[in-house]
Amino acid sequence: MEKNRNYFVAIALSVLILVAWQFLYVNPKLDKDRAAFEAQQAAQTQQTTAADGSTTTTTNGTLPGGAATATTTETREAALARSARVEIDTPSLSGSINLTGARFDDLKLKEFHETVDKTSPIITLLSPAESEHGYFAEIGYVGSDATGTVPGPQTVWTQQGTGKLTQTTPVTLTFTNEKGIVFIRTVSVDEHYMFTVADSIENPTDTAIALSPYGRATRFFKPKDPSVYVLHEGFIGVLGELGLHEVKYTATEEDTTVAPGKATGGWLGITDKYWATALVPPQATPYETRFSYFTDGRPRYQADYRQDDITIAPGQKADVKNLFFGGAKEVPVIDQYKTSYAIPHFDLMIDWGWFWFFTKPMFQLMDFIYRYFGNFGVAILITTIIVKALFFPLANKQYASMANMKKMQPKMEELKAKHGDDRMALQQATMQLYKEEKINPLAGCWPILLQIPVFFALYKVIYVTIEMRHAPFFGWIHDLSAPDPTSLFNLFGLLPYDVPHFLMIGVWPLIMGVTMFLQMRMNPTPPDPTQAMIFTWMPLIFTFMLATFPAGLVIYWAWNNTLSIIQQGIIMRRHGVKIELFDNLKGLFAKKPKPSS
């Protein structure tokens, strides 16, 4: 029994440590990081900076990255008006390609809004380098004196014909340098977020030329909200035999450049919680990769690759095809690209975590249910029922053990009367009784412990998948991926004032806490005072902890508790055990007799 008491004390201390860690360290750190980020952004908008974050030439054998002519930042609209452009218009995307550099620097996602309000602006993913939130992708070449000027950041391409880029109408761009070398670029896009950049390079000269393709994704800012430990945001890539690389922004800020090495096949880019850019070089040609942070001029982050040289004989031509992904990390779309374009492990762009073998199937199950009911909240409820059914044999065994423990209450009272204040003897006698009756004294904890792996998998699904973003339930829950927006401390919005973040105890967290309390009160009250205290306070602690979690998780936990109460009640009746929930509640609030002197 002493071991059991220590076990529960350890649980209580662990929970208290987690709560203290959240409120005393994590929340202040997030506030500090957010303030530092805002200060950095303000400073960047005031300083003289590089216009496009790139070298003015690519004929010197180096990949673009250093600063160019100095200018000040300007509005996005003014930056877009600086150069000629080719309009992009697909079911999923709008924007334009900058003919200077053939750069993807104007991209918006038609199907996603900044808030749950459908009239709010759509998401802007890419913006010109000259704007405050510059973010672009570019594919070009590194040449030499023999090649002359090759396509790079300052190259002005010419569009053949007119018209915009759509999923059915590709566009063709051309550039001829001073040596007569012709570059013909055909850009196409599918109905989602994948661009194909197919180049044909013609060498009409009488000497062989060698040049190496490069690709880069460059951004001048970090996400506004600091990243959390369950999700990677920053540089990412699956680099052939080098495997998955996830590099945080801070890693490049400290070391300037992270260079994984040379690889063949794969992809690389920059990922946010819901959006990403990714470059997919030709899969049969080796390339060098870098994840860098540049401080010359305007600070910026860059993921880039440079392929080995391509040699083109006199009078011959060469074809080079690259892919560029810029859009939302929708699970079916990403999975489709992995298969249709044969991109190795492209699905790892979505951070499923170490337990992907459990997390991803759970999402697929929920997504399957969603397609029938049209509501992810309902999908969560049905998924919970399915999970409960899978765990039913084990849970049934544990509830049966708890029912038998309830039967032992009279014998427990006899032991208390027999041993009085001799706690050691009482504990030994109690353990012997458990052994004789084949009762697991920890049975009451198993239903909660069984929820933990499911809880974390569901947490991952709700937090990282864009399908859950702005997904409504019923009533006041308009976003399952956000916390319950109501609070007990302003009477759920009836009182006209806001409450501090840590007091945002909404309706669903309260429902979860009540169901957890009722579930635990169906069990026999632990004889040990320490255990009894933990069982009393645990629902309250969990209510405060889960109040800051996504509403979808809290709904899952409350619904799971409700199903567990029903299941436990049926099993207890089947074993002929009285359900003394109301008696336990009366005993909890009954006035304690004063000890005799």
TANORFEN-V715037 format. One record per run of one state. SS is the DSSP state (helix for helix, strand for strand, loop for the rest). FROM is the first residue (numbers start at 1). TO is the last residue. If there is no record, write none. Layout:
BEGIN
SS|FROM|TO + SS|FROM|TO
END
This chain:
BEGIN
loop|1|1 + helix|2|46 + loop|47|48 + strand|49|50 + loop|51|69 + strand|70|71 + loop|72|73 + strand|74|74 + loop|75|75 + helix|76|80 + loop|81|84 + strand|85|89 + loop|90|92 + strand|93|98 + loop|99|99 + strand|100|100 + loop|101|102 + strand|103|113 + loop|114|121 + strand|122|127 + loop|128|130 + strand|131|131 + loop|132|134 + strand|135|142 + loop|143|155 + strand|156|156 + loop|157|157 + strand|158|159 + loop|160|164 + strand|165|165 + loop|166|170 + strand|171|176 + loop|177|181 + strand|182|189 + loop|190|193 + strand|194|202 + loop|203|208 + strand|209|219 + loop|220|233 + strand|234|238 + loop|239|239 + helix|240|242 + loop|243|243 + strand|244|247 + loop|248|248 + helix|249|255 + loop|256|256 + strand|257|264 + loop|265|266 + strand|267|271 + loop|272|274 + strand|275|280 + loop|281|285 + strand|286|294 + loop|295|299 + strand|300|307 + loop|308|309 + strand|310|312 + loop|313|316 + strand|317|328 + loop|329|330 + helix|331|340 + loop|341|345 + helix|346|349 + loop|350|355 + helix|356|373 + loop|374|375 + helix|376|390 + loop|391|391 + helix|392|407 + loop|408|408 + helix|409|419 + loop|420|422 + helix|423|437 + loop|438|442 + helix|443|464 + loop|465|465 + helix|466|468 + loop|469|487 + helix|488|490 + loop|491|500 + helix|501|503 + loop|504|506 + helix|507|521 + loop|522|528 + helix|529|546 + loop|547|550 + helix|551|574 + loop|575|580 + helix|581|589 + loop|590|597
END
